[in-house]
């Protein structure tokens, strides 16, 4: 089995375990984070309606220095501001099978400092 494929399959298995426990509602939507090699993405999702309430990413922010820790922090601040505009104060954090460290942790802590509760 290809090493990359096995790694993706392990992440998908972790993701399904997390999604069994975490569900977004209109009162407390889900903050989903996806991390790629170049970018990081965050969405606030209402699973009952099946819609995305707000989204932010390093692609939208047009950050020129790539996607390091500083870029992840900026996305966290952006998603918190967009959540406030939608009237969302509290979210359920969905790390999407990724480990809670590095860029994912930086995004989450920046969102917390900007006023999101989770």
C-alpha positions in Angstrom: 0.0 0.0 0.0 1.2 3.4 -0.8 2.4 5.4 2.2 0.5 8.5 1.3 -2.7 6.6 0.7 -2.4 4.8 4.1 -1.9 8.1 5.8 -5.0 9.6 4.2 -7.0 6.5 5.2 -5.9 6.8 8.8 -7.0 10.5 8.9 -10.3 9.6 7.3 -10.9 6.9 10.0 -10.1 9.4 12.7 -12.4 12.0 11.0 -15.4 9.6 11.1 -14.9 9.0 14.8 -14.8 12.7 15.5 -17.9 13.3 13.3 -19.9 10.8 15.3 -19.6 13.0 18.4 -19.5 16.5 16.9 -22.5 17.9 15.2 -23.4 21.5 14.3 -26.8 23.0 15.3 -28.1 26.5 14.6 -27.4 27.5 18.2 -23.9 25.9 18.3 -22.6 25.3 14.7 -19.5 23.2 13.9 -16.1 24.9 13.2 -14.4 22.6 10.7 -10.7 23.0 9.9 -8.9 21.6 6.9 -5.2 21.8 6.5 -3.4 21.2 3.2 0.3 21.5 2.3 -0.1 25.2 1.2 -3.3 26.5 2.8 -5.6 26.2 5.8 -9.4 26.5 5.6 -12.1 27.1 8.2 -15.8 26.8 7.9 -18.7 27.3 10.3 -21.3 24.8 9.4 -24.9 24.2 10.5 -25.4 20.4 10.0 -29.1 20.4 10.5 -29.7 22.9 7.6 -26.8 21.5 5.7 -25.3 25.0 5.0 -22.1 26.8 5.5 -22.7 30.0 7.6 -19.2 31.5 7.3 -15.8 30.5 5.7 -12.2 31.8 5.8 -9.0 30.6 4.4 -5.5 31.7 3.5 -6.6 31.7 -0.2 -9.3 34.3 0.6 -7.0 36.3 2.8 -4.4 36.4 -0.1 -1.5 36.0 2.3 1.7 36.3 0.4 4.0 34.5 2.8 2.4 31.0 2.5 0.6 29.3 5.3 2.6 29.2 8.4 1.6 29.8 12.0 1.0 33.5 11.4 -1.3 32.8 8.5 -3.3 30.2 10.5 -3.7 32.8 13.3 -5.0 35.3 10.8 -7.6 32.8 9.5 -8.7 32.2 13.1 -9.2 35.9 13.6 -11.1 36.2 10.3 -13.4 33.2 11.0 -14.2 34.6 14.5 -15.1 38.0 13.0 -17.4 36.4 10.4 -19.0 34.3 13.1 -19.8 37.4 15.1 -21.4 38.9 12.0 -23.6 35.8 11.7 -24.6 36.0 15.3 -22.6 33.0 16.4 -20.9 33.1 19.8 -20.2 29.4 20.5 -19.1 26.6 18.2 -18.1 22.9 18.3 -14.5 22.4 17.1 -14.0 19.8 14.4 -10.3 19.2 13.7 -11.2 16.9 10.8 -8.9 14.1 11.8 -5.8 16.3 12.1 -3.7 16.4 15.3 -4.4 19.4 17.5 -1.1 21.1 17.2 0.8 23.4 14.9 -1.4 25.3 12.5 -4.7 23.8 13.6 -3.9 24.7 17.2 -2.8 28.2 16.2 -6.1 28.8 14.3 -8.2 27.5 17.2 -6.4 29.7 19.8 -6.7 32.8 17.6 -10.4 32.2 17.2 -10.8 31.8 21.0 -8.9 35.0 21.6 -11.1 36.8 19.1 -14.2 35.8 21.1 -15.4 32.4 19.8 -16.2 29.9 22.6 -15.5 26.2 22.2 
